[in-house]
């Protein structure tokens, strides 16, 4: 048989399968299966009546809030996170996104790329002409089955956007770091910025051994910050060769960098995206970043001065459990910075794997540790106590009490039992946690039971329905993007369905220029989604995208550029959103694979 068998008008279908009973999740709610059955007719032959069947499953979901032109098909899969920002200075916001195919996009209203975009990273070294041992002579290339020029060095965690050379004409730059160890910068018109790309020092990972588990590449995102006070931005990356690098806006190395992070006999990868802020109140920025070091269940978190020297009292040790290679060892979870104790200086929220977050000051002393039980009275999960897995945290004032609340993805205690059970199946809840910055206990509606793992992402925090209460917005491997206020309530029309595995952090901004926030997220299937909301763009936006802001500082003091809380949100000049209040301190003990938190 050759040619078309039939046509199905998908637009005429309405699929809404019955909801599954709790605690199952509704990943198949919009699923339809198309089956083609073939029966072989051969009278008198033993194979007469043999039947074959091919099946293909499709999700059919009509969402009236999808922006025109979306979802978009990317050139590669969508592991990284987007920025929604005015790249070229024309007053309209664009989606800036880098996919794993090496394409970097700048997408405006209607899903249309800006002139000069997309741009691309270079071909991977293994496929690059002139590199010893490259694969261009293989049979697959000679036969035309593989185009070696399509194998570009990939970006995993998304771009940073900023005006590298300081305020002035020409718009801003887009900066990405690649898994092969290159850092690129492009101007707003898509031209490669002078001095780029730059490359890691390959000698740092030239040899490995059981105590030197390193690679020559970058897993996290670049962070853009003025380290030397000259009005231009430096580019900071944590690399998998155990070093933190810093380059000036023209691609030249900053004096004193790169810096080796090692506090024992282990030299390990850095997969975190660093956070940058003034954690000790000296008027200069510090860089906070962890490594994959694991010394008997204790990971190492470092704080560096702008000149590369270590901040007094650092590194500090945090409880952790190594559960996976590369991304699940030591301290892979990014930190977040906010003034939690109300002293006018940002504090550091950090968490290991199978642990609970804690907040520390710039001198390494503990502000408080989040309590992982009891749950809020309106929680949707009963898998208690809760633990953080491999995910990143965000700050926002969800309940409007004037203090920074902390959000972090995780799972119930059954998650720890499953890892400790030597292959024994254990049911557990995936959870999104939200704790009060006043008491370090759960907000009333949390934790929320979510659909699947929340690997690598941090929630966005913004008011999506204009009621004055910001929502915490997060996806998962279970296809949905949820948005809950502090009471655990979702706006009308939520959650949003993608039909694909999400590890991309949501981003908010006004893509279509209607004065209301849009939400953008990518899936690993290579689709980029954007939905309109009824939340005003000048409303409450506390955490806009991956690592908070366009420059990836992970610091609530860094201006977002829109919304009412874009750095110094309460207007009191101290750089915080919130006024200080009473605090509860807490202590924690690591017991095997479990964490017990007790309020003091």
Secondary structure, 3 states (H helix, E strand, C coil): CCCCCCCCCHHHCCCCCCCCCCCCCCCCCCEEEEEEEEECCCCCCCCCCCEEEEEEEEECCCCCCECCCCCEECCCCCCCCCEEECCCCCCCCEEEEECCCCEEEEECHHHCECCCCCEECCECHHHCCCCCCCCCCCHHHHCCCCCHHHCECCCCCCCEEECCCCCCCCCCEEEEECCCCEEEEECCCCCECCCCCEECCHHHHCCCECCEECCCCCCCCCEEECCCCCCCCEEEEECCCCEEEEECCCCCECCCCCEECCCCCCEECCCCCCEEECCCCCCCCEEEEECCCCCCCEEEEEEECCCCCECCCCCEEEECCCCECCCECCCCCCCEEECCCCCCCCEEEECCCCECCEEECCCCCEEEECCCCCCCCCCCCCCCCEEEEEEEEEEECCCCCCCCEEEEEEEEHHHHHHHHCCCCCCCCCEEEEEECCCCCCECCCCCEEECCCCCCCCCEEECCCCCCCCEEEECCCCCEEEEECCCCCCCCCCCEECCCCCCCCCEEECCCCCCEEEEEEECCCCEEEEEEEEEECCCCEEECCCCCCCCCCCECCCCCCCCCCCCCCCCCCCCCCCCCCCCCCEEEEEECCEEEEEEC
